[in-house]
Amino acid sequence: MIRFLIINQTTSYPFLRLNKFLFKEITTEMKQINRYLFKSIVSVLLLSAFFTSCQSNSNSTTQQSKYVLPDSLVKTLQFDVVNTAPLTNTVTLTGKVGFNEDKVAKIYPMVSGTIQHVKVMLGDYVSAGQVLGVIKSSEMAGFSNEFVNAQTNLSVAKKNLDATRDMYNSGLASQKDLLAAQAVYEQALSELSRVKRVLHINGGNTNGDYIVRSPVSGFVVEKFVTDNMSIRADNATNLFTIADLKNVWVIANVYESNIGLVHLNDNVNVTTLAYPGKAFKGKVDKIMNVLDPVNKVMKVRIVLPNPGYLLKPEMFAKVELKDNGHHAAMCVSSGAVVFDQSQNYVLVYKSPSDIRIVQVSVLNTIGNKTFISGNIQPGEKVIASQAILIYEALNS
């Protein structure tokens, strides 16, 4: 009826003068009909999308529930039980192997002269007292001359004392003369003792040579001299450095975010590039409670035994420190965790036809143990081998 009126309105001239009220009524009725049709179409589309989604979910659930593990595969699988263990955080630090400075001897020249007969090379092992080199020195010749003079003066003073004592006993010398002779003798004895000590400090050689000896047993880790090299006693550079490498230090860097996780006497594992499969066990021996102004790190010292002298000074080292937390968390074998689309999952196994995919959060991983949290309970069995293949089969 509305369409008829509109057609007539546009084709017949008399109808162009319709009552304004009637035209308003017709326009309002058309808007209501259009609104009703729009709402009906939207409702149909939403219902269609809902039923499609339900059907898709139903099909997906049906496909997953229909998957059954073959008996031959079940026999080869490894399973793990969800356990509860103290949560352990691992802090990884970088560091460098260095000498144990408490067992390092730096050898400086005590006299000036020319060094000859250098008998060791860098890296050689030396024993305590072993000769490292010989310094031809005029100072040593002077010490030797003083020693001879002191011995001569002592001998003369002794004879003079004996003669004065005999004269005193015969009444030919006074007590004052005897005391004076006694004082000269004691001074000569003291001077000889002093010269002996000086000579001993400088090697004890009376032939004008200074014998450079190693004060401790260890390895020659620094060598700054060669044959026929002139040296001075006031030079600040040492001749040799001998270090006992039976145990070494590792100086590690701790960033500000990890300072609270490092404690004195914490056990650590140290690995190096030279021995990637070997971990050296040690302890945090000292914490330097200041930050390096350049690198903004705190230094810690780790003492390590060095069997077989495997660790060499200046080696780079990676330090793993375990901080045992005060609360427990669930943990499973690392092979039971599946990573897919930025999420972690485990497969809870009850029977070959009852396998549940559970999303979990990984708290930490240490070796073959992964700490997790999620909708899973301790004691449940999870698939720990070929989990990725089974996960894909359940989702296919």
JOJO-V897745 format. One line per field, one symbol per residue. ss: DSSP state (A for helix, B for strand, O for the rest). psi: psi as a letter, one per 30 degrees, with the letter a starting at -180 (. if undefined). burial: b if it has 16 or more other ideal C-beta (glycine too) atoms within 10 Angstrom, else e. A space follows every 10 residues. Layout:
ss: ???
psi: ???
burial: ???
//
This chain:
ss: OAAAAAAAAA AOAAAAAOOA AAAAAAAAAA AAAAAAAAAA AAAAAAAAAA AAAAAAAAAA AAAAAAOOOO AAAAAAOOBB BOBBBBBBBB BBBBBBBBOO AAABBBBOOO OOBBBBOOOO OOOOBBOOOO BBBBBBOAAA AAAAAAAAAA AAAAAAAAAA AAAAAAAAAA OOOOAAAAAA AAAAAAAAAA AAAAAAAAAA AOOOOOOOBB BBBOOOOBBB BBBOOOOOBB BOOOOOOOOB BBBOOOBBBB BBBBBAAAAA AOOOOOBBBB BBOOOOOOOB BBBBBBBBBB BOOOOOBBBB BBBBBOAAAO OOOOOBBBBB BBBBBBBBBB BBBAAAOBBB OOBBBBBBBB BOOBBBBBBB BBBBBBOOBB BBBBOOOOOO BBBOOOAAAA AAAAAO
psi: eeeeeeeeef fkefffhlke eeeeeeeeee eeeeeeeeee eeeeeeeeee eeeeeeeeee eeeeffkkkk eeeefflkll kjlklkkkkk kklkakkllj ffhkkkjlkf llakklhkfl lkfkkllkfk kflkkjkfee eeeeeeeeee eeeeeeeeee eeeeeeeeff gfkleeeeee eeeeeeeeee eeeeeeeeee egfgkgggkj jjlkflkakj fkkgllkgkk lkfgkfklel kkkjgfllkj jlkjlefgef fklkgkklkk lleeifgkkk kaljekjjhl kkfefhlkkk kkkkkikghe kkkgkkkkkk kkjklglllk klkfffkkkk hglklljkke lffikkkkkl kkelkjbgkk kllailkkfk klkfkheeee eeeff.
burial: eeeeeeeebe eeeeeeeeee eeeeeeeeee eeeeeeeeee eeeeeeeeee eeeeeeeeee eeeeeeeebe eeeeeeeeeb ebeeeebbee bebebebbbb eebbbebebe bbbebeebeb eeeeebeeeb ebbbbbbebb bebbebbeeb eebbeebeeb beebeeebee eebeeeebee beebbeebee bbeebbeebe ebbebeebbb bbebeebbbb bbbebeeeee beeeeeeebb bbbbbebbbb bbbbeeebee bbeeebebeb ebeeeeeeeb ebebeebeee eeeeeebbbb bbebebeeee bebebebbbe beeeeeeebb bbbebbbbee eeebbbbbbe eeeebeeeeb eebeeeeeeb bbeeebeeeb ebbbeebeeb beebee
//
